[in-house]
Amino acid sequence: MLDGIRSNAQSFWVKVAFGIIIVVFVFWGIGSYSGPKGLVASVNGKNITELEFQRAYMAMEENIRRSMPNVTSEMLESMNIEQRVLQGLIQEKLIESAAEKAGVTVTPHELRAFISQLPYFMKDGKFDPDTYRDVLAKNNMNPQKFEADQARSLLPAKLQRLVTAGAFAPESAARGLFEYFAERRKVEYILFPAEAYKEKAVPTPEEIAGAYEKDSAAYAVPAKVNVEYVRLDPSVMGDASSVSDDEAKAAYEQRITQFTDAEKIRARHILVRVAPNAGEKDVAKAEAEIKALEERIRGGEDFAEVAKVSGQDGTAAQGGDLGWFAREQMVPEFSKAAFALKDGELSAPVRTQFGFHLIKKEEHQDAKVHPFEEVKDKLKQTLASEAAGKTLEEKADAVLAQALGGKSLADAARASGSAAVKAETSGKLSQEELPGKLGIRESDAQTIMLASPGTVLDSAMPAGASLLVVKVVESSPQTVRPLDEVRGEISSKLALEKARGLALEAAKEARAGFADGKPAEGAYEVRTSEAFGRNGFIPGLSTDPALGLAAFGLPDVTPAWMDKPFAVSDGAALARLCSIEAPSDEDWKKAEPAITASLAEERALNMFQTFLAQLGAEATVKTYNSPYLNRKSR
């Protein structure tokens, strides 16, 4: 939870840390000046203070460390964090100024709506003010600062929507893009299988030894450790018998919403996509299409069959079946229309952010409250686990103190006060295997690998909801498998490489004998590939894209064969382009909404980047000789 809270509190800096937002700094002529103490820079007269810079720097570094647990100080220094932070703050000031000029603000309603959907602040599936204040307090934050950070992080997106409101993708451009990427091609080819040359491709002992020496890292056996550990898991430490019926009944009444199944319906839908910011022409086209489908269904056609052919989302193959869902699981416009229907009734077209929908309600379930006796046992276990969780760190410290004091982990485990807590052994594991086996973080796995045998790690390690007390029992260093053990493996690999080389030479020789660029009639077995796309990967023939890309480099089908052979999965091949397949109108119809929306989004992004670049070009930016611009990562 803490990581998520901090990420939201610093979301602007999460983006800046990985270069997502900053786009204009390279266009600015930034001068360095001697300035007032306490300032790092100014942007059109708006100051960037050293305190502001320091907070942003710490936020960025923290997010990098969280995303890259094994990052070193040297790696951090190579990232030029101080320059990234400066760029981010400059852009932030530019965006603030532009928003002020345009009268754009994040309203209290928008801020409240955003924060209320964050899962950290929910209780029983709903935003809870007490939980909100409590979570922030536990993470050393106050609502005013957190909300100011959220408003600032939401402002760029709101300004972007204003600036790019006019962005759209003409149908001709979207279709041209679609036809370019959806085009498929086929080649005729003559295969020269490597298998035919294996007898001539047997490697010598010297070649095997040389390959082993050259690629010995491939035969390395990683360092491994065997650890003994005590897992303190509140879900097994909690004793349900310690919870009375009265306590459980009180908790049941407080948490009644947890034991209430919301009203649900089962429905089908048909979606005709249209982007939220689409132009009037595109909206009218989509609306006409959905109304035509409505008319067909009201005229007697089966809804599911129409959905299979005309639906434009992942439910189409299932006849538009959405299964059972509650109101809050769908966007408000959709839920309002769907829940208002009677069983078997068809809705009028409904517009949402995804496009136009037709909805057919099939079944309905009323809300249901599970009685106390039905959930009592499970609730008691939950309460017992929660109680155990509250003292988990205290119990882990007690176990750790016993282990550090020289007790065996089996004896130390008794300090937890729970008979369910026992010492376990991992068996020999590598650093890569430890997180999966123990459920720990990669950074903690690295700590374990660095510890000497007999060492009890001096702090408990988080593993999901549990805490682990860990002792390294034994370790073995990285080794390399001996040549005799891998000789057969190397021999097979070299034989295949040599056989492929011989196949390639045979294909070159054959191509040299073609008359007018074509093989003699009946001289070779000519096969036809499956259709393939612009990524160049040809199903059943080659995962190396060279042949496929060469085929897409040709302007048209030609009887002449390509003048060189290509390495393929089974050896080598000579080929010629024999077919170009354009996508059909039906293919375009299905893809049009998604392609148009994607292109419009890309154009909007480009438009916003141009806007930011212009802001930067017109800005007066001064940087001062602050020590914070030459700091080192901790």
C-alpha positions in Angstrom: 0.0 0.0 0.0 2.8 2.4 0.9 4.4 2.1 -2.5 1.0 2.8 -4.2 0.3 5.8 -2.0 3.7 7.3 -2.7 3.4 6.6 -6.4 0.1 8.5 -6.6 1.5 11.3 -4.4 4.4 11.7 -6.8 2.8 10.5 -10.1 4.3 13.4 -12.0 7.8 12.3 -10.9 7.1 8.6 -11.7 6.6 9.7 -15.3 9.5 12.1 -15.4 11.8 9.4 -14.0 11.4 7.3 -17.0 11.3 10.1 -19.6 7.5 9.8 -20.4 6.7 13.5 -20.0 9.7 15.6 -20.8 9.8 16.6 -24.4 10.9 20.2 -24.8 14.1 20.8 -22.8 16.4 20.2 -25.7 14.8 23.2 -27.5 15.5 25.7 -24.7 18.5 28.0 -24.5 19.0 27.8 -20.8 21.4 30.2 -19.3 23.2 29.8 -15.9 23.2 32.8 -13.6 24.3 33.8 -10.1 21.0 34.2 -8.3 19.4 34.5 -4.9 20.2 31.8 -2.4 17.7 29.1 -2.1 16.7 29.1 -5.8 17.6 26.5 -8.4 15.9 28.2 -11.5 13.2 30.5 -12.6 10.7 30.1 -15.5 9.1 33.2 -16.8 9.6 34.7 -13.3 8.2 31.6 -11.5 10.9 30.4 -9.0 12.0 26.8 -8.5 13.3 26.6 -4.9 16.0 24.3 -3.6 13.4 22.8 -1.3 11.1 22.1 -4.2 14.0 20.6 -6.2 15.2 18.5 -3.3 11.7 17.0 -2.8 11.4 16.2 -6.5 14.9 14.7 -6.6 14.1 12.4 -3.7 10.8 11.4 -5.3 12.4 10.5 -8.6 15.2 8.6 -7.0 12.8 6.7 -4.7 10.7 5.7 -7.7 13.7 4.5 -9.6 14.9 2.5 -6.7 11.5 1.0 -6.2 11.2 0.0 -9.9 14.9 -1.2 -10.1 15.7 -2.7 -6.7 19.2 -3.7 -7.8 20.2 -0.2 -9.1 23.7 0.9 -8.0 24.9 4.4 -7.2 27.0 4.4 -10.3 23.9 3.6 -12.4 21.9 6.4 -10.7 24.7 8.9 -11.4 24.7 7.8 -15.1 21.0 8.7 -15.3 21.6 12.4 -14.8 18.8 12.6 -12.3 19.4 16.3 -11.4 18.9 17.3 -15.0 15.8 15.2 -15.4 14.4 16.7 -12.2 15.2 20.2 -13.5 13.5 19.5 -16.8 10.5 18.2 -15.0 10.2 21.2 -12.7 10.7 23.6 -15.7 8.0 21.9 -17.6 5.7 21.8 -14.6 6.0 25.6 -14.3 5.3 26.0 -18.0 2.2 23.9 -17.8 1.0 25.8 -14.7 1.5 29.1 -16.4 -0.3 27.9 -19.6 -3.2 26.5 -17.5 -3.5 29.8 -15.6 -3.6 31.7 -18.8 -6.2 29.4 -20.3 -8.3 29.4 -17.1 -7.8 25.6 -16.6 -7.9 24.2 -13.1 -8.6 20.9 -11.5 -11.9 21.4 -9.8 -12.7 20.1 -6.3 -15.2 17.7 -7.8 -12.6 16.3 -10.3 -10.1 15.9 -7.5 -12.6 14.3 -5.2 -13.7 11.9 -7.9 -10.1 10.9 -8.7 -9.1 10.3 -5.1 -12.3 8.5 -4.2 -11.5 5.7 -6.7 -8.0 5.0 -5.3 -8.2 1.5 -3.7 -6.0 2.4 -0.7 -8.8 4.6 0.7 -11.7 2.2 0.3 -13.5 0.2 2.9 -16.0 -2.4 1.9 -15.6 -1.4 -1.7 -16.3 2.3 -1.1 -14.3 5.4 -0.3 -14.0 5.9 3.4 -13.0 9.3 4.8 -11.6 7.8 8.1 -9.5 5.3 6.1 -8.3 8.1 3.9 -7.0 10.2 6.9 -5.6 7.1 8.6 -3.7 5.8 5.6 -2.2 9.3 4.9 -1.2 9.7 8.6 0.5 6.3 8.7 2.6 7.4 5.6 3.5 10.7 7.1 1.3 12.7 4.7 -1.5 15.2 5.3 -4.6 15.6 3.2 -3.8 19.2 2.1 -0.3 18.2 0.7 -1.6 15.0 -0.8 -4.5 16.7 -2.5 -2.3 19.5 -3.8 0.1 16.9 -5.3 -2.8 15.1 -6.9 -4.3 18.3 -8.4 -0.9 19.2 -9.8 -0.5 15.7 -11.4 -3.9 15.9 -13.0 -3.4 19.3 -14.5 -1.2 18.3 -17.5 -3.8 15.8 -18.7 -6.6 18.4 -18.4 -4.6 21.0 -20.3 -3.7 18.4 -22.9 -7.4 17.6 -23.5 -8.1 21.3 -24.0 -5.1 21.8 -26.4 -5.8 18.7 -28.4 -9.6 19.0 -28.6 -9.4 19.6 -32.3 -7.2 16.5 -33.0 -8.8 14.0 -35.3 -7.9 11.3 -37.8 -9.3 11.5 -41.3 -10.7 8.2 -42.5 -8.4 8.3 -45.5 -5.3 8.5 -43.3 -6.6 5.8 -40.9 -7.4 3.5 -43.7 -4.1 4.1 -45.4 -2.3 3.2 -42.2 -4.5 0.1 -41.7 -3.9 -1.1 -45.3 -0.2 -0.6 -44.9 0.1 -2.7 -41.8 -2.6 -5.3 -42.6 -1.1 -6.2 -46.0 -0.1 -9.9 -46.2 2.3 -11.5 -48.6 3.4 -15.0 -49.7 6.5 -16.4 -51.2 7.3 -19.5 -53.2 10.5 -21.1 -51.9 12.9 -23.9 -52.5 14.2 -25.4 -49.2 17.7 -26.7 -48.8 17.3 -28.6 -45.5 20.2 -28.6 -43.0 19.4 -32.2 -42.2 20.8 -33.2 -45.7 24.2 -31.9 -44.8 24.6 -33.3 -41.2 27.0 -36.1 -42.2 29.4 -33.5 -43.6 29.0 -31.3 -40.6 30.5 -33.3 -37.7 32.6 -31.0 -35.6 36.2 -31.9 -34.6 37.3 -32.3 -31.0 39.3 -29.1 -31.4 36.2 -27.2 -32.6 34.2 -28.5 -29.6 36.9 -27.4 -27.2 37.2 -24.0 -28.8 33.4 -23.4 -28.6 33.4 -24.5 -25.0 36.2 -22.0 -24.2 34.6 -19.2 -26.1 31.1 -19.6 -24.7 31.9 -21.0 -21.2 29.4 -18.5 -19.6 26.6 -20.4 -21.2 27.4 -23.4 -19.2 27.7 -21.6 -15.8 25.9 -23.0 -12.8 24.7 -20.0 -10.7 25.6 -19.6 -7.1 23.1 -21.1 -4.7 22.1 -20.9 -1.1 20.2 -23.1 1.3 18.3 -21.1 3.9 16.4 -22.0 7.0 13.5 -19.6 7.7 10.5 -19.0 10.0 7.4 -17.7 8.2 5.1 -15.6 10.4 1.9 -15.6 8.5 -1.1 -14.0 10.2 -3.6 -16.1 8.2 -2.3 -19.3 10.0 -1.2 -17.6 13.3 -4.7 -16.3 14.0 -6.7 -18.6 16.3 -10.4 -18.5 15.4 -11.4 -20.1 18.7 -10.2 -16.9 20.5 -13.0 -14.9 18.8 -16.3 -15.0 20.6 -19.7 -15.2 18.9 -20.5 -11.7 20.2 -17.3 -10.3 18.8 -18.0 -11.9 15.5 -21.6 -10.7 15.5 -20.5 -7.1 16.1 -18.0 -7.3 13.3 -20.7 -8.9 11.0 -23.0 -5.9 11.6 -20.1 -3.4 11.0 -19.1 -5.1 7.8 -22.5 -6.1 6.5 -21.7 -4.8 3.0 -18.9 -7.5 2.8 -21.6 -10.2 3.2 -24.0 -8.6 0.7 -24.1 -9.8 -2.9 -24.9 -6.7 -5.0 -27.8 -6.7 -7.4 -26.6 -8.3 -10.6 -27.8 -8.9 -14.1 -26.7 -11.0 -17.0 -26.7 -9.3 -20.4 -25.3 -9.3 -23.9 -24.2 -6.2 -25.9 -23.0 -5.2 -29.3 -20.4 -2.4 -29.5 -19.8 -0.1 -32.5 -16.6 1.7 -31.5 -16.2 5.5 -31.9 -13.6 7.6 -30.1 -14.8 10.0 -27.3 -13.3 12.9 -29.2 -14.4 11.7 -32.7 -15.7 14.3 -35.2 -19.4 14.7 -36.1 -19.0 12.6 -39.2 -17.5 9.6 -37.5 -20.1 9.8 -34.7 -22.9 10.0 -37.2 -21.5 7.0 -39.1 -21.2 4.9 -35.9 -24.7 5.9 -34.8 -26.2 5.0 -38.1 -24.5 1.6 -37.9 -25.8 0.8 -34.5 -29.3 1.9 -35.4 -29.2 -0.4 -38.4 -28.2 -3.3 -36.2 -31.0 -2.4 -33.8 -33.5 -2.5 -36.6 -32.3 -5.9 -37.7 -32.7 -7.4 -34.2 -36.1 -5.8 -33.6 -37.0 -7.3 -37.0 -36.4 -10.8 -35.7 -32.7 -11.6 -36.1 -31.0 -13.3 -33.2 -29.0 -10.9 -31.0 -26.1 -13.3 -30.4 -25.7 -14.1 -34.1 -25.7 -10.4 -35.0 -23.2 -9.7 -32.2 -20.8 -12.4 -33.5 -20.6 -10.8 -36.9 -20.9 -7.1 -36.1 -19.6 -6.7 -32.5 -16.3 -4.8 -32.2 -14.9 -5.9 -28.9 -13.7 -9.1 -27.3 -17.2 -10.4 -26.5 -18.2 -10.7 -30.1 -17.1 -14.3 -30.4 -19.3 -15.2 -27.5 -22.3 -13.4 -29.0 -21.7 -10.4 -26.9 -22.2 -12.3 -23.6 -21.0 -10.2 -20.7 -21.9 -12.7 -18.1 -23.2 -11.5 -14.6 -22.2 -8.1 -13.5 -23.1 -5.5 -10.8 -23.8 -1.8 -11.5 -20.4 -0.5 -10.4 -18.6 -3.0 -12.8 -19.7 -1.0 -15.9 -19.4 2.6 -16.8 -22.4 4.6 -15.5 -24.1 5.2 -18.8 -24.0 1.5 -19.6 -25.2 0.4 -16.2 -28.0 2.9 -16.0 -29.5 1.6 -19.3 -28.8 -2.1 -18.7 -30.4 -2.2 -15.2 -33.5 -0.3 -16.4 -34.3 -3.1 -18.8 -36.7 -6.0 -18.2 -35.5 -9.6 -18.8 -35.3 -10.2 -22.5 -35.7 -6.5 -23.4 -33.5 -4.7 -25.9 -32.2 -1.2 -25.3 -32.0 1.7 -27.6 -28.4 2.7 -28.6 -26.4 3.8 -25.6 -23.3 6.1 -26.0 -20.3 5.6 -23.7 -16.7 6.4 -23.9 -16.1 3.3 -26.0 -18.8 4.0 -28.6 -22.4 2.9 -29.2 -23.9 -0.1 -27.5 -27.0 -2.2 -27.9 -27.8 -4.1 -24.7 -30.1 -7.1 -24.2 -30.8 -8.0 -20.6 -31.2 -11.8 -20.1 -31.5 -12.5 -16.3 -31.6 -10.6 -13.0 -30.5 -11.4 -9.4 -31.7 -9.3 -6.5 -29.2 -8.2 -3.8 -28.6 -10.9 -1.2 -27.4 -10.6 2.4 -25.7 -13.8 3.7 -26.9 -14.7 7.2 -24.5 -14.5 10.1 -24.5 -18.3 10.7 -23.5 -18.9 7.1 -20.3 -16.7 7.4 -19.6 -17.0 11.1 -16.7 -19.4 10.9 -14.9 -17.7 8.0 -15.4 -14.3 9.7 -13.9 -15.5 13.0 -10.8 -16.7 11.1 -10.6 -13.3 9.4 -10.8 -11.5 12.7 -8.2 -13.8 14.3 -5.9 -13.2 11.3 -6.4 -9.4 11.5 -5.5 -9.5 15.3 -2.4 -11.6 14.5 -1.4 -9.1 11.8 -1.5 -6.2 14.3 1.3 -7.8 16.4 3.1 -9.4 13.5 6.2 -7.1 13.6 6.4 -7.6 17.4 6.3 -11.4 17.1 8.8 -11.3 14.2 11.2 -9.2 16.4 10.9 -11.7 19.2 11.7 -14.6 16.9 14.6 -12.7 15.4 16.0 -11.8 18.8 16.1 -15.5 19.8 17.8 -16.4 16.5 20.4 -13.7 16.8 21.0 -14.7 20.4 22.1 -18.2 19.2 19.0 -20.2 19.4 18.1 -22.6 16.6 15.3 -21.3 14.3 13.2 -24.3 15.5 13.5 -23.0 19.0 13.3 -19.3 18.0 10.0 -20.0 16.3 8.3 -20.7 19.6 8.8 -17.0 20.5 6.0 -16.3 18.1 3.5 -17.8 20.5 1.8 -19.8 17.8 2.2 -23.6 17.3 1.5 -23.1 13.6 4.8 -21.2 13.2 7.7 -23.6 12.5 11.2 -23.5 10.9 11.4 -24.6 7.3 14.3 -25.2 4.8 14.3 -23.9 1.3 16.8 -26.4 -0.3 19.5 -25.0 -2.6 18.2 -22.1 -4.7 19.8 -19.4 -6.9 19.1 -15.7 -6.6 16.6 -15.9 -9.4 14.7 -18.8 -7.7 14.6 -17.3 -4.1 11.7 -14.8 -4.8 9.5 -17.5 -6.3 10.1 -20.0 -3.5 10.0 -17.6 -0.5 7.8 -14.8 -1.9 10.4 -12.2 -1.1 11.6 -9.1 -3.0 14.5 -9.4 -5.5 16.5 -7.0 -3.4 16.1 -9.2 -0.4 17.2 -12.2 -2.5 20.3 -10.4 -3.3 20.9 -9.7 0.4 20.6 -13.4 1.2 23.1 -14.3 -1.6 25.7 -11.9 -0.1 25.4 -13.4 3.4 27.9 -16.0 4.7 26.7 -19.4 5.9 25.6 -19.3 9.5 24.3 -15.7 9.2 20.9 -14.8 10.6 19.7 -11.8 8.6 19.3 -8.9 11.0 15.8 -7.9 10.0 12.6 -9.7 9.0 11.9 -9.8 5.3 8.4 -9.0 4.0 6.8 -11.8 1.9 3.4 -10.8 0.9 1.3 -10.4 4.2 3.9 -12.5 6.0 7.3 -11.8 7.6 10.3 -14.1 7.3 13.2 -14.6 9.7 16.0 -16.0 7.6 19.2 -17.9 8.3 21.7 -18.8 5.6 22.7 -22.5 6.2 25.0 -23.2 3.3 26.1 -21.6 0.0 27.9 -22.7 -3.1 29.7 -20.4 -5.5 29.1 -20.1 -9.2 30.8 -22.9 -11.2 31.1 -24.0 -14.8 29.9 -27.4 -16.0 32.9 -29.5 -17.2 33.5 -30.0 -20.9 32.8 -33.8 -20.7 29.3 -33.0 -19.3 28.4 -30.6 -22.1 30.3 -32.1 -25.0 27.3 -33.7 -26.6 25.3 -30.5 -26.3 28.1 -28.5 -27.9 28.6 -31.1 -30.6 24.9 -31.0 -31.7 24.9 -27.2 -31.7 28.1 -26.9 -33.9 26.8 -29.7 -36.2 23.6 -27.8 -36.8 25.5 -24.5 -37.4 27.8 -26.2 -39.9 24.9 -28.0 -41.6 23.1 -24.7 -42.0 26.2 -23.1 -43.5 26.5 -25.9 -46.0 22.8 -25.6 -46.9 23.4 -21.9 -47.5 26.3 -22.6 -49.8 24.3 -25.2 -51.7 21.5 -22.6 -52.1 24.0 -20.0 -53.4 25.4 -22.5 -55.9 21.9 -23.4 -57.1 20.8 -19.8 -57.5 23.9 -19.1 -59.7 22.6 -21.8 -62.1 19.2 -20.2 -62.6 18.5 -19.0 -66.2 16.9 -15.6 -66.4 16.5 -15.6 -62.6 14.3 -18.7 -62.6 14.9 -22.4 -61.8 14.6 -25.0 -64.5 11.1 -26.5 -64.8 10.8 -29.5 -62.4 14.4 -29.2 -61.1 13.3 -28.4 -57.5 10.3 -28.9 -55.3 8.7 -25.4 -55.0 6.5 -24.7 -52.0 4.3 -21.8 -51.0 4.5 -20.2 -47.6 1.7 -19.1 -45.4 0.7 -15.4 -45.6 2.9 -13.2 -43.4 3.0 -9.6 -42.3 5.5 -6.7 -42.2 7.3 -8.1 -39.1 8.8 -10.6 -41.5 8.2 -13.7 -39.5 6.9 -16.5 -41.8 4.9 -19.2 -40.0 6.3 -22.7 -40.5 9.4 -21.4 -42.4 11.5 -18.8 -40.5 11.7 -16.8 -37.3 14.5 -14.8 -38.8 12.7 -11.8 -40.4 15.3 -11.3 -43.2 13.4 -13.2 -45.9 10.0 -11.7 -45.0 11.4 -8.1 -44.9 13.1 -8.7 -48.3 9.7 -9.8 -49.7 8.0 -6.6 -48.4 10.8 -4.6 -49.9 9.7 -5.6 -53.4 7.3 -3.3 -55.2 5.3 -6.1 -56.9 4.9 -9.8 -57.6 7.6 -10.9 -60.1 8.5 -14.2 -61.8 12.2 -13.7 -61.0 13.6 -15.2 -57.8 15.5 -13.2 -55.3 19.2 -13.2 -56.1 20.4 -14.5 -52.7 19.4 -17.3 -50.3 18.1 -16.8 -46.8 18.8 -18.7 -43.6 15.5 -20.3 -42.4 14.6 -22.5 -39.5 15.3 -25.8 -41.3 18.3 -24.7 -43.3 18.3 -22.3 -46.3 15.8 -21.2 -48.9 15.6 -19.5 -52.3 12.4 -17.5 -52.7 10.3 -15.2 -54.9 7.4 -13.0 -54.0 4.3 -14.7 -55.4 1.3 -13.0 -53.8 0.3 -9.6 -52.2 -3.0 -9.7 -50.3 -4.7 -6.4 -49.4 -7.1 -6.4 -46.4 -10.8 -6.6 -47.2 -13.5 -4.0 -46.7 -14.9 -6.2 -44.0 -11.5 -6.3 -42.3 -11.4 -2.5 -42.4 -14.9 -2.2 -41.0 -14.0 -4.2 -37.9 -10.7 -2.4 -37.4 -11.8 1.1 -38.3 -12.9 2.3 -34.8 -9.7 1.1 -33.0 -7.3 2.4 -35.8 -9.1 5.7 -36.0 -9.0 6.2 -32.2 -5.3 5.2 -32.0 -4.3 7.5 -34.8 -6.3 10.4 -33.3 -4.6 9.7 -29.9 -1.2 9.8 -31.6 -2.0 13.0 -33.3 -3.2 14.5 -30.1 0.0 13.6 -28.4 2.1 15.1 -31.2 -0.1 18.2 -31.0 0.6 18.5 -27.3 4.3 17.9 -27.7 4.4 20.7 -30.3 2.5 23.0 -27.9 5.0 22.2 -25.1 7.9 22.8 -27.5 6.4 26.2 -28.4 6.0 27.1 -24.7 9.7 26.2 -24.2 10.8 28.2 -27.2 9.1 31.3 -25.9 10.1 30.9 -22.2 12.7 32.8 -20.3 14.4 30.1 -18.3 17.3 30.9 -15.9 19.2 28.3 -13.9 21.3 29.5 -10.9 24.6 28.1 -9.6 22.9 25.9 -6.9 24.8 23.0 -5.4 21.7 20.9 -5.9 22.4 20.8 -9.7 25.7 19.0 -9.1 24.7 16.6 -6.4 25.4 12.9 -6.3 22.9 10.1 -5.9 22.9 8.6 -2.4 
